[in-house]
Amino acid sequence: MNASSQKTYDVVIVGAGPAGSVLGYMLAGKGIDVLIIEKQKLPRYKACGGGLTAKAIEILPFDISGVIEAYTYSAEICINDSPVFYKTLPCPAISMVMRDRFDHFLAEKAVAQGASLMDGTAFNSLSGIPGNLVIETTKGTFNTRLLVGADGVNSRISELLGLRIRRKTMIALEGEVYFKTIDALNSFRQKICFDFGVIPKGYGWIFPKADHLSVGVLTTLKKAGHLKQHFYSYLKTKRLYSNTETRYLKGHRIPYNPDKKNIYANEKGLVVGDATGFTDPVTGEGIYYAIKEALIASDIIHKAVQADITHLNEYTADLNKEFFKEMTCAARFANVLYNCPALSHKILEAHGTKLGEYHLDIISGRQTYGELYKKLFNLPGFFSMLKKTFFSLPNRSIK
Ligand SMILES: Cc1cc2nc3c(=O)[nH]c(=O)nc-3n(C[C@H](O)[C@H](O)[C@H](O)COP(=O)(O)OP(=O)(O)OC[C@H]3O[C@@H](n4cnc5c(N)ncnc54)[C@H](O)[C@@H]3O)c2cc1C
């Protein structure tokens, strides 16, 4: 875990979250001399549901079953605590990790592949010229040909590289909820819950872990006042208030809806993960995007290191090609869901079964938001859905 000062690397990555560590793993595997610096000592706690979708697990370049805490097979969607969708699947809907163990495991994988890692080391400043950059950290100065910002939603590296990144942010508050008696956890095992109507312009979730629940609320409101109040009233609604203890209650921003004109790379380096702003605007899922971007970036960095740093410019177009259209469709769904709750809740009450199934298909990677958009908004289909929404009884008795 040590690296001597003044050493020259091909690539320095700032941040050992999923984006930084997967990129470090991929680059080291291609024979690139890479250093990852992480300001916190690993393993470190990170406020996160720790829900890994099947599509995220599928693209990871190695097996992670050793750090999966729990598998969930059932999914429930509620509006104002009434179920509008419930389904049990033959294979896991979402696999659960705790981010301290998961992220540490990813960083160790990168090191085993040949990357250098310095945790407990914060990035301080950047100087030098393209192709010969100087990175100052709290534990020494390094030279590098390229710099990567995997430093999360509040990325400083993107600014220092001179990139242009505009995106919105939602805010989430999450706690690790422990029952006073472990048996009480049993009725929550293997089931993920998504609750609408518990917080304005957002939702609440309950994700079961090995010995507790990760419970959170998020909102797309710009000024998220009273977040703690919403969190505790959500616990009360789900009958999780008096019989539990909440630890690590922490808020954090999640980026979404990045601008089409963003520039994610230049001749000095690039950004990956939350630093780019791509996450699912409906759910806030970000780990899949962090991994996928690391995979895309690793090929481009490889070319840049081998041949010519101008290859880095391809990265912006590649990210937009991979995500932009799909995220624009997802943003339309998120817009109706969060900004028109009277309409969206009515639609969910009337069509919860179908929409819940569609969403599970999207989570697992069997369907895209783009395909769903086409399916729902072909004209006759759309009008028939509206008719059914406003002239049918809600299907609340699903469970
Ligand atoms: C409450 C909440 C719940 C969520 N739940 C889910 C979920 O269930 N599933 C899902 O897929 N996504 C979820 N997300 C989103 C997910 O957490 C992020 O998308 C993901 O962590 C992005 O990974 P990353 O590697 O880009 O950044 P991060 O995981 O944020 O890692 C960035 C790292 O950079 C380090 N760093 C920052 N600055 C410096 C510096 N100057 N020097 C050195 N190191 C630095 C930080 O310490 C950190 O370790 C959730 C987010 C929140 C807030």
The ligand as an SDF file (V2000), in Angstrom:
LIG
                    3D

 53 58  0  0  0  0  0  0  0  0999 V2000
  -28.0390    7.3730    0.5050 C   0  0  0  0  0  0  0  0  0  0  0  0
  -27.5980    6.8060   -0.8170 C   0  0  0  0  0  0  0  0  0  0  0  0
  -28.0430    5.5500   -1.1950 C   0  0  0  0  0  0  0  0  0  0  0  0
  -27.6010    4.9780   -2.4140 C   0  0  0  0  0  0  0  0  0  0  0  0
  -28.0080    3.7120   -2.7190 N   0  0  0  0  0  0  0  0  0  0  0  0
  -27.5540    3.1280   -3.8580 C   0  0  0  0  0  0  0  0  0  0  0  0
  -27.8790    1.7670   -4.1640 C   0  0  0  0  0  0  0  0  0  0  0  0
  -28.5490    1.0820   -3.3850 O   0  0  0  0  0  0  0  0  0  0  0  0
  -27.4060    1.2420   -5.3230 N   0  0  0  0  0  0  0  0  0  0  0  0
  -26.6320    1.9620   -6.2030 C   0  0  0  0  0  0  0  0  0  0  0  0
  -26.2590    1.4250   -7.2590 O   0  0  0  0  0  0  0  0  0  0  0  0
  -26.2820    3.2520   -5.9240 N   0  0  0  0  0  0  0  0  0  0  0  0
  -26.7100    3.8360   -4.7720 C   0  0  0  0  0  0  0  0  0  0  0  0
  -26.3060    5.1230   -4.4790 N   0  0  0  0  0  0  0  0  0  0  0  0
  -25.3660    5.8110   -5.3870 C   0  0  0  0  0  0  0  0  0  0  0  0
  -23.9340    5.2970   -5.1660 C   0  0  0  0  0  0  0  0  0  0  0  0
  -23.6010    5.3730   -3.8070 O   0  0  0  0  0  0  0  0  0  0  0  0
  -22.9300    6.1170   -5.9990 C   0  0  0  0  0  0  0  0  0  0  0  0
  -23.4040    6.2430   -7.3060 O   0  0  0  0  0  0  0  0  0  0  0  0
  -21.5560    5.4420   -6.0160 C   0  0  0  0  0  0  0  0  0  0  0  0
  -20.9770    5.4280   -4.7350 O   0  0  0  0  0  0  0  0  0  0  0  0
  -20.6140    6.1710   -6.9860 C   0  0  0  0  0  0  0  0  0  0  0  0
  -19.3210    5.6080   -6.8930 O   0  0  0  0  0  0  0  0  0  0  0  0
  -18.0190    6.4930   -7.1490 P   0  0  0  0  0  0  0  0  0  0  0  0
  -16.8830    5.5280   -7.1240 O   0  0  0  0  0  0  0  0  0  0  0  0
  -18.2020    7.3520   -8.3270 O   0  0  0  0  0  0  0  0  0  0  0  0
  -17.9400    7.5200   -5.9310 O   0  0  0  0  0  0  0  0  0  0  0  0
  -17.8530    7.2770   -4.3570 P   0  0  0  0  0  0  0  0  0  0  0  0
  -18.3430    5.9380   -3.9950 O   0  0  0  0  0  0  0  0  0  0  0  0
  -18.5150    8.4680   -3.7460 O   0  0  0  0  0  0  0  0  0  0  0  0
  -16.2980    7.3120   -4.0450 O   0  0  0  0  0  0  0  0  0  0  0  0
  -15.5300    8.4990   -4.1660 C   0  0  0  0  0  0  0  0  0  0  0  0
  -14.3090    8.3400   -3.2810 C   0  0  0  0  0  0  0  0  0  0  0  0
  -13.4200    9.4390   -3.5320 O   0  0  0  0  0  0  0  0  0  0  0  0
  -12.8120    9.7820   -2.3070 C   0  0  0  0  0  0  0  0  0  0  0  0
  -12.3030   11.1700   -2.4170 N   0  0  0  0  0  0  0  0  0  0  0  0
  -13.0360   12.2990   -2.5880 C   0  0  0  0  0  0  0  0  0  0  0  0
  -12.2240   13.3810   -2.6140 N   0  0  0  0  0  0  0  0  0  0  0  0
  -10.9570   12.9160   -2.4570 C   0  0  0  0  0  0  0  0  0  0  0  0
   -9.6890   13.5540   -2.3810 C   0  0  0  0  0  0  0  0  0  0  0  0
   -9.5350   14.8980   -2.4590 N   0  0  0  0  0  0  0  0  0  0  0  0
   -8.5790   12.7960   -2.2060 N   0  0  0  0  0  0  0  0  0  0  0  0
   -8.6800   11.4440   -2.1230 C   0  0  0  0  0  0  0  0  0  0  0  0
   -9.8740   10.7800   -2.1720 N   0  0  0  0  0  0  0  0  0  0  0  0
  -11.0050   11.5000   -2.3380 C   0  0  0  0  0  0  0  0  0  0  0  0
  -13.9260    9.6220   -1.2910 C   0  0  0  0  0  0  0  0  0  0  0  0
  -13.4370    9.4770    0.0250 O   0  0  0  0  0  0  0  0  0  0  0  0
  -14.6240    8.3610   -1.8010 C   0  0  0  0  0  0  0  0  0  0  0  0
  -14.1490    7.1850   -1.1860 O   0  0  0  0  0  0  0  0  0  0  0  0
  -26.7330    5.7070   -3.2680 C   0  0  0  0  0  0  0  0  0  0  0  0
  -26.3040    6.9870   -2.8980 C   0  0  0  0  0  0  0  0  0  0  0  0
  -26.7150    7.5200   -1.6750 C   0  0  0  0  0  0  0  0  0  0  0  0
  -26.2260    8.8870   -1.2860 C   0  0  0  0  0  0  0  0  0  0  0  0
  1  2  1  0
  2  3  1  0
  2 52  2  0
  3  4  2  0
  4  5  1  0
  4 50  1  0
  5  6  2  0
  6  7  1  0
  6 13  1  0
  7  8  2  0
  7  9  1  0
  9 10  1  0
 10 11  2  0
 10 12  1  0
 12 13  2  0
 13 14  1  0
 14 15  1  0
 14 50  1  0
 15 16  1  0
 16 17  1  0
 16 18  1  0
 18 19  1  0
 18 20  1  0
 20 21  1  0
 20 22  1  0
 22 23  1  0
 23 24  1  0
 24 25  2  0
 24 26  1  0
 24 27  1  0
 27 28  1  0
 28 29  2  0
 28 30  1  0
 28 31  1  0
 31 32  1  0
 32 33  1  0
 33 34  1  0
 33 48  1  0
 34 35  1  0
 35 36  1  0
 35 46  1  0
 36 37  1  0
 36 45  1  0
 37 38  2  0
 38 39  1  0
 39 40  1  0
 39 45  2  0
 40 41  1  0
 40 42  2  0
 42 43  1  0
 43 44  2  0
 44 45  1  0
 46 47  1  0
 46 48  1  0
 48 49  1  0
 50 51  2  0
 51 52  1  0
 52 53  1  0
M  END
$$$$
